[in-house]
């Protein structure tokens, strides 16, 4: 006896779906003078970003009133200033930036620095940045 099985066709991937997916991903990436950041995921009390810093560039010396940050180096070399402490981090190393602590991320290397940033806090908006010093003259 031969048994037959009904096969359901798999939906094909249309160019329309690919374009919509690509546009959604691009709209989540923001350019800055020092590089880019992409919001990978966010929910109540957390946000996860991929941050890419160009060689020789750095983010502003800043702090946040409403969030802490965890940084994990994916590739490149990070120079991290956190409070009074400075350290150099390589791939697969990480650091923690407590809420209300002045901090800065720099790329002293020759290749792009890529980190994953995990933010935790009651408010995670981009306007929760107090800049103490900025190479690009932003407020």
C-alpha positions in Angstrom: 0.0 0.0 0.0 1.3 3.4 -0.9 0.7 6.3 1.4 0.4 9.8 0.1 1.1 13.0 2.0 -0.3 16.4 1.1 2.4 19.0 0.7 1.7 22.6 1.4 3.6 24.9 -0.9 6.0 27.3 0.9 5.3 31.0 0.3 7.8 32.5 -2.0 9.8 35.6 -1.1 8.7 38.5 -3.2 10.9 41.5 -4.0 8.2 43.7 -2.2 8.8 41.9 1.1 12.6 42.2 0.7 12.4 45.9 0.0 10.1 46.5 3.0 12.4 44.5 5.3 15.4 46.4 4.1 13.7 49.8 4.5 12.7 48.9 8.0 16.2 47.9 9.0 17.7 51.1 7.4 15.2 53.4 9.2 16.5 52.0 12.5 20.1 53.0 11.8 21.1 56.6 12.7 24.3 58.3 11.4 26.4 60.5 13.7 29.7 62.3 13.0 31.6 59.5 14.8 29.8 56.5 13.1 26.4 54.9 13.3 24.1 53.1 15.8 21.3 50.7 15.0 18.5 49.9 17.5 18.3 46.1 17.4 15.5 45.7 19.9 13.7 47.6 22.6 11.1 46.9 25.2 9.9 48.1 28.6 13.0 49.2 30.5 15.6 48.1 28.0 17.1 48.9 24.5 19.8 47.1 22.6 22.0 48.9 20.1 24.8 48.0 17.6 27.2 50.9 17.7 29.9 51.4 15.1 32.7 54.0 15.8 35.0 55.1 13.0 38.8 54.9 13.6 40.1 57.9 15.5 36.6 59.1 16.5 34.9 59.2 19.8 31.5 59.9 21.3 30.9 62.9 23.6 31.9 62.8 27.2 28.4 62.4 28.6 26.1 61.0 31.2 22.5 59.8 31.5 20.1 60.5 34.4 17.7 57.6 33.6 19.7 54.7 32.3 22.8 52.5 32.8 24.7 50.9 29.9 26.5 47.6 29.3 29.0 47.6 26.4 30.3 44.4 24.8 33.1 44.8 22.2 32.4 42.8 19.0 35.3 43.9 17.0 38.0 46.5 17.1 39.5 48.3 20.1 37.6 50.4 22.6 39.0 53.1 24.9 36.4 53.5 27.6 36.3 56.3 30.1 33.9 55.7 33.0 34.1 58.1 35.9 37.8 58.4 36.8 38.7 55.1 35.3 40.1 54.5 31.7 40.5 51.1 30.1 41.2 49.5 26.8 38.8 46.7 25.7 39.3 44.2 22.9 36.9 41.8 21.2 34.7 39.8 23.6 35.4 42.1 26.6 32.8 44.2 28.3 32.2 47.0 30.8 29.3 48.5 32.7 28.5 52.2 32.9 26.3 53.1 35.9 23.5 55.6 35.7 24.6 59.2 36.4 28.3 58.4 35.7 30.2 60.5 33.2 31.6 58.3 30.4 33.0 58.2 26.9 33.6 55.6 24.1 36.5 56.0 21.8 38.1 54.1 18.9 41.9 54.4 19.1 42.3 51.7 16.5 42.6 51.5 12.7 39.5 49.5 12.0 35.9 50.3 12.9 34.9 49.6 16.5 31.7 47.6 16.8 30.0 47.2 20.2 26.7 46.0 21.4 25.1 48.4 24.0 22.4 47.2 26.4 20.6 50.1 28.0 18.5 49.6 31.2 16.4 52.2 32.8 13.1 54.0 33.3 13.6 56.3 30.3 15.8 55.4 27.2 15.2 58.4 24.9 18.1 60.0 23.0 17.4 63.3 24.7 18.7 61.8 28.1 22.2 62.9 27.3 24.1 65.5 29.3 27.2 66.4 27.2 30.3 67.7 29.1 32.6 67.8 26.1 31.9 67.0 22.4 34.4 67.0 19.4 31.5 67.9 17.1 30.2 70.9 19.0 26.8 69.4 19.7 24.7 70.6 22.7 
